[in-house]
């Protein structure tokens, strides 16, 4: 079996710095004494080095931006990287704080060999602006050690991989420091040196755990891995090196997060109509913003248009040090009715949903109304207005709750607010009578006989005669 390990030495730094221009010196500080844990290029150019005291680093770079290490944030960043790797390979194991392991034997045929797979992963790391050290090996532990030392090679040759593993320094394979010193006193400086001793001798002179570790790296003992599965929800966290005080400053990082969401929805073949933005403040409780679309959506452009409108209308409660995009509501994606074979044409429903979503975002959900039928025979009471208060699929076509058109009597498109008296009878009677009687239950009873007729002006009207014998026009046909 062939394993590939990706070591991300600057994961937390690049996670925090992902939306910065990279011109400002930035470091990640760790430890109670404030040592430099990671430093970006701008800081290194000023002489800041890993392991340096924080005071020294600030003297070298007065404009230095300092972010503290956070194990929870680092593990969260690692899980975000695992999500895109899961789209490339199904078997993934996480090695906090900055390592990803995947089995690649089954992927070589899919990608046409190890080299195309290696190139694809390298390009993805570059696109994400991540520093990645990759290595292949016949065992997970060997792949991890080679990647951490940056000695990995794009090869699946068993002989080459065994030579690389056997040459691993004994102090780079994860053994306790005390064990490394004892092996060094015995003159055992590489994995091959240690494995030259009989197994019972290693277990007797050192401890069984050391023998187990050496055999796992060599591949003579099983090394089970914990398989990682992506969560059912989507969550993308963006940490900022400096607090953001204006909503406009959140647009660029949000755009990148929405791009990740679109890729994830494409991979899932699902849509969503509800996004949640959480703003993390340093000295204030979290605040939230809900983004609703008028119907199922998956395109980052549509999400961004709605988010921009809502963000422009909001004010931050306090400066934002981090922002989280969460999506937990997913819907199966249906094939649009008006698309070509490749789905390049957007149908009228999609455009209608985008329009309604933008209007709701700008004017409020209660500002957009739609017409709906009302169970009443009286024409002036047979319809009502409804507020689009809940996101859902809005169709520009006929409501599916209406009966089929052939079973309905003809009705005018233009119904007058108040019927008007007719002083001259029509020249031609085309249809009728249609008797409508009702309203006795609410005190507004009507008894009418309706006709479709052509008036002397040539207009096609909808007329009725009531119980008093008077004639009235109630609507016009187009």
TANORHU-V444755 format. One record per residue. N is the residue number from 1. PHI is phi in radians with two decimals (* if undefined). PSI is psi as a letter, one per 30 degrees, with the letter a starting at -180 (999 if undefined). NEAR is the number of other ideal C-beta (glycine too) atoms within 8 Angstrom. Layout:
BEGIN
<<N/PHI/PSI/NEAR> <N/PHI/PSI/NEAR>>
END
This chain:
BEGIN
<<1/*/k/5> <2/-1.92/k/12> <3/-2.07/k/15> <4/-2.26/k/14> <5/-2.06/k/19> <6/-1.98/j/15> <7/-1.75/k/14> <8/-1.96/i/15> <9/-1.15/f/8> <10/-2.02/h/10> <11/-1.04/e/14> <12/-1.13/e/17> <13/-1.07/e/13> <14/-1.31/f/12> <15/-1.18/e/12> <16/-1.26/e/13> <17/-1.62/g/11> <18/-1.14/f/10> <19/-1.95/g/8> <20/-1.78/l/10> <21/-1.28/f/4> <22/1.49/g/8> <23/-1.50/f/5> <24/-1.52/k/10> <25/-1.06/k/13> <26/-2.42/k/17> <27/-2.34/l/18> <28/-1.85/k/14> <29/-1.76/k/13> <30/-2.38/l/8> <31/1.48/l/7> <32/-1.18/f/3> <33/-1.53/f/6> <34/1.25/h/8> <35/-1.53/l/11> <36/-1.31/j/16> <37/-1.59/e/11> <38/-2.52/k/11> <39/-2.46/k/14> <40/-1.43/l/13> <41/-1.10/e/6> <42/-1.05/e/11> <43/-1.27/e/14> <44/-1.15/e/10> <45/-1.14/f/6> <46/-1.63/g/9> <47/1.76/g/7> <48/-1.28/k/14> <49/-2.26/l/8> <50/-1.11/k/7> <51/1.57/f/5> <52/-1.28/k/10> <53/-1.17/k/9> <54/-1.11/e/13> <55/-1.08/e/7> <56/-1.13/e/8> <57/-1.10/e/15> <58/-1.18/e/10> <59/-1.14/e/6> <60/-1.31/e/9> <61/-2.32/i/11> <62/-1.04/f/5> <63/-1.59/g/6> <64/-1.11/k/13> <65/-1.72/k/10> <66/-1.97/k/9> <67/-2.09/k/11> <68/-1.54/k/7> <69/-1.18/k/9> <70/-2.57/j/7> <71/-1.08/e/8> <72/-1.14/e/6> <73/-1.18/e/11> <74/-1.18/e/15> <75/-1.18/e/10> <76/-1.13/e/9> <77/-1.12/e/12> <78/-1.14/e/16> <79/-1.12/e/9> <80/-1.14/e/11> <81/-1.27/e/13> <82/-1.13/f/13> <83/-1.11/e/10> <84/-1.28/e/12> <85/-1.16/e/13> <86/-1.12/f/11> <87/-1.28/f/7> <88/-1.63/e/11> <89/-2.52/k/10> <90/-1.42/f/4> <91/-1.70/j/8> <92/-2.33/k/13> <93/-2.21/k/12> <94/-1.68/k/12> <95/-2.12/i/9> <96/-1.02/k/9> <97/-1.68/f/9> <98/-2.64/h/11> <99/-2.35/k/15> <100/-2.28/k/14> <101/-2.07/k/16> <102/-2.49/k/14> <103/-1.51/k/12> <104/-2.07/g/13> <105/-1.04/e/7> <106/-1.36/f/8> <107/-1.67/f/11> <108/-1.10/e/13> <109/-1.21/e/6> <110/-1.11/e/6> <111/-1.65/f/10> <112/1.42/g/6> <113/2.17/l/7> <114/-1.24/e/13> <115/-1.06/e/7> <116/-1.07/e/9> <117/-1.13/e/14> <118/-1.05/e/10> <119/-1.14/e/8> <120/-1.12/e/10> <121/-1.18/e/14> <122/-1.11/e/10> <123/-1.14/e/8> <124/-1.18/e/10> <125/-1.10/e/11> <126/-1.12/e/8> <127/-1.10/e/6> <128/-1.55/g/8> <129/1.01/h/6> <130/-2.00/k/11> <131/-1.51/j/8> <132/-2.20/k/10> <133/-1.98/j/12> <134/-1.91/l/14> <135/-2.69/k/14> <136/-1.92/l/17> <137/-2.83/l/15> <138/-1.45/f/11> <139/-2.34/l/13> <140/-1.06/e/12> <141/-1.15/e/13> <142/-1.15/e/17> <143/-1.08/e/16> <144/-1.15/e/15> <145/-1.11/e/14> <146/-1.13/e/16> <147/-1.20/e/15> <148/-1.13/e/10> <149/-1.53/f/9> <150/1.04/h/7> <151/-1.95/g/7> <152/-1.24/k/12> <153/-2.27/k/8> <154/-1.41/i/8> <155/-2.62/k/8> <156/-2.10/g/8> <157/-1.27/j/6> <158/-1.01/e/7> <159/-1.13/e/6> <160/-1.11/e/9> <161/-1.17/e/14> <162/-1.16/e/9> <163/-1.11/e/8> <164/-1.12/e/13> <165/-1.20/e/16> <166/-1.15/f/10> <167/-1.49/g/8> <168/-1.11/k/15> <169/-1.09/k/8> <170/-1.16/f/15> <171/-1.55/g/7> <172/-2.06/g/9> <173/-2.00/g/13> <174/1.49/g/7> <175/-1.48/l/11> <176/-1.03/k/5> <177/-1.03/e/6> <178/-1.10/e/6> <179/-1.19/e/11> <180/-1.07/e/11> <181/-1.12/e/8> <182/-1.15/e/10> <183/-1.18/e/14> <184/-1.12/e/11> <185/-1.14/f/6> <186/-1.49/f/7> <187/1.42/g/6> <188/-1.74/j/11> <189/-1.85/f/8> <190/-2.23/l/11> <191/-1.07/e/14> <192/-1.12/e/8> <193/-1.10/e/11> <194/-1.15/e/12> <195/-1.33/f/9> <196/-1.27/f/6> <197/-1.39/k/9> <198/-1.08/k/5> <199/-1.09/e/8> <200/-1.18/f/6> <201/-1.22/e/8> <202/-1.11/e/13> <203/-1.12/e/11> <204/-1.36/e/6> <205/-1.34/e/8> <206/-1.90/c/10> <207/-2.75/l/7> <208/-1.03/e/6> <209/-1.09/e/6> <210/-1.16/e/12> <211/-1.07/e/12> <212/-1.08/e/9> <213/-1.14/e/12> <214/-1.10/e/13> <215/-1.24/e/11> <216/-1.17/e/12> <217/-1.16/e/14> <218/-1.33/f/12> <219/1.71/g/9> <220/-1.65/g/4> <221/-2.41/k/8> <222/-1.05/k/4> <223/-2.31/i/8> <224/-1.10/k/4> <225/-2.02/k/7> <226/-1.54/j/6> <227/-1.36/k/7> <228/-1.68/k/9> <229/-2.09/k/4> <230/-1.16/k/7> <231/-1.17/l/5> <232/-1.26/f/4> <233/-1.80/l/7> <234/-1.94/k/9> <235/-2.51/k/9> <236/-2.25/k/10> <237/-1.87/k/12> <238/-2.09/j/14> <239/-1.73/k/10> <240/-1.97/k/13> <241/-1.16/e/10> <242/-2.20/k/5> <243/-1.07/k/8> <244/-1.74/k/11> <245/-1.83/f/7> <246/-2.11/k/6> <247/-1.04/e/10> <248/-1.07/f/6> <249/-1.25/f/8> <250/-1.61/f/11> <251/-1.17/e/12> <252/-1.14/e/8> <253/-1.09/e/12> <254/-1.15/e/15> <255/-1.07/e/10> <256/-1.16/e/11> <257/-1.15/e/12> <258/-1.19/e/13> <259/-1.10/e/9> <260/-1.12/e/10> <261/-1.11/e/15> <262/-1.07/e/12> <263/-1.08/e/10> <264/-1.16/e/10> <265/-1.19/e/13> <266/-1.11/e/8> <267/-1.16/e/7> <268/-1.29/f/7> <269/1.03/h/7> <270/-2.36/l/10> <271/-2.16/l/11> <272/-2.56/l/14> <273/-2.27/g/13> <274/-2.55/k/11> <275/-2.13/k/13> <276/-2.16/k/12> <277/-1.85/k/14> <278/-2.01/k/10> <279/-1.85/k/13> <280/-1.72/k/9> <281/-1.91/l/13> <282/-1.32/e/7> <283/-2.24/h/4> <284/-2.68/l/7> <285/-1.13/l/4> <286/-1.03/k/7> <287/-2.08/l/10> <288/-2.32/l/8> <289/-2.45/k/10> <290/-1.68/k/8> <291/-2.08/j/13> <292/-2.00/k/12> <293/-1.79/l/15> <294/-1.28/f/15> <295/-2.86/l/14> <296/-0.99/k/11> <297/-2.53/l/13> <298/-2.45/f/10> <299/-1.56/k/7> <300/-1.11/e/10> <301/-1.07/e/6> <302/-1.17/e/11> <303/-1.08/e/15> <304/-1.16/e/12> <305/-1.09/e/10> <306/-1.21/e/14> <307/-1.10/e/14> <308/-1.08/e/9> <309/-1.09/e/11> <310/-1.25/e/11> <311/-1.16/e/13> <312/-1.17/f/7> <313/-1.67/f/6> <314/-1.85/l/8> <315/-2.20/k/4> <316/-1.22/k/12> <317/-1.24/f/7> <318/-2.86/l/8> <319/-0.95/k/9> <320/-1.79/k/14> <321/-1.73/f/10> <322/-2.81/l/10> <323/-2.40/k/15> <324/-2.15/k/11> <325/-1.83/k/16> <326/-2.20/k/11> <327/-2.33/k/13> <328/-2.15/f/8> <329/-1.93/j/7> <330/-2.22/k/9> <331/-2.32/k/9> <332/-1.08/k/6> <333/-1.52/k/9> <334/-1.68/l/5> <335/-1.24/k/5> <336/-1.01/k/11> <337/-1.24/e/6> <338/-1.95/i/7> <339/-2.28/l/11> <340/-1.46/a/6> <341/-1.02/e/3> <342/-1.74/g/5> <343/1.21/g/7> <344/-1.53/f/5> <345/-1.82/k/8> <346/-1.62/k/7> <347/-1.41/l/10> <348/-1.15/e/7> <349/-1.08/e/14> <350/-1.13/e/10> <351/-1.16/e/9> <352/-1.12/e/12> <353/-1.11/e/14> <354/-1.11/e/12> <355/-1.12/e/9> <356/-1.11/e/13> <357/-1.07/e/15> <358/-1.21/e/11> <359/-1.13/e/10> <360/-1.15/e/14> <361/-1.14/e/10> <362/-1.52/e/7> <363/-1.79/f/7> <364/1.86/l/5> <365/-1.15/e/9> <366/-1.40/f/6> <367/-1.44/f/8> <368/-1.75/k/11> <369/-1.99/l/8> <370/-2.40/l/8> <371/-1.51/k/7> <372/-2.52/l/9> <373/-1.31/l/9> <374/-2.28/k/8> <375/-1.24/i/3> <376/-2.67/k/7> <377/-1.32/f/6> <378/-1.18/k/11> <379/-0.97/e/9> <380/-1.25/f/6> <381/-2.04/g/8> <382/-1.54/g/9> <383/-2.49/l/7> <384/-2.66/l/7> <385/-1.75/k/7> <386/-2.22/k/8> <387/-1.54/k/8> <388/-1.42/i/13> <389/-1.41/f/5> <390/-2.02/k/4> <391/-1.14/k/8> <392/-3.03/l/8> <393/-1.33/k/7> <394/-1.92/k/12> <395/-1.88/k/8> <396/-1.43/f/6> <397/-1.74/a/4> <398/-1.06/k/5> <399/-1.14/k/7> <400/-1.22/f/5> <401/-1.44/f/4> <402/-1.34/l/8> <403/-1.14/l/5> <404/-1.06/k/6> <405/-0.97/e/6> <406/-1.06/f/4> <407/-1.50/f/5> <408/-1.64/k/9> <409/-1.23/l/4> <410/-1.19/k/7> <411/-2.30/k/9> <412/-1.31/k/12> <413/-1.28/f/8> <414/-1.96/j/8> <415/-1.78/k/10> <416/-1.20/k/10> <417/-1.12/e/4> <418/-2.32/k/4> <419/-1.00/k/8> <420/-1.96/k/7> <421/-1.19/k/8> <422/-1.91/k/9> <423/-1.68/f/3> <424/-2.21/k/6> <425/-1.19/l/4> <426/-1.13/l/12> <427/-1.45/e/6> <428/-2.42/k/6> <429/-1.78/k/8> <430/-1.83/e/9> <431/-2.77/l/7> <432/2.25/l/10> <433/-1.50/l/6> <434/-2.15/j/9> <435/-1.53/k/8> <436/-2.15/k/12> <437/-2.39/k/8> <438/3.13/a/9> <439/1.57/g/10> <440/-1.12/f/5> <441/-1.38/f/3> <442/-2.13/g/5> <443/1.42/g/4> <444/-2.10/h/6> <445/-1.25/k/8> <446/-2.22/k/10> <447/-2.40/j/8> <448/-2.37/k/10> <449/-2.02/j/9> <450/-1.70/k/13> <451/-2.37/l/15> <452/-1.83/k/13> <453/-2.54/l/13> <454/-1.84/k/10> <455/-1.42/l/11> <456/-1.12/f/6> <457/-1.32/f/4> <458/1.58/f/5> <459/-1.32/k/7> <460/-1.77/j/9> <461/-2.07/l/14> <462/-2.02/j/13> <463/-1.97/l/14> <464/-2.51/l/13> <465/-2.07/k/10> <466/-1.67/a/10> <467/-1.17/f/4> <468/-1.42/f/4> <469/1.62/f/5> <470/-1.44/l/7> <471/-1.84/k/9> <472/-2.46/k/12> <473/-1.67/k/13> <474/-1.97/f/12> <475/-2.99/l/13> <476/-2.17/k/12> <477/-1.58/k/11> <478/-1.26/999/5>>
END
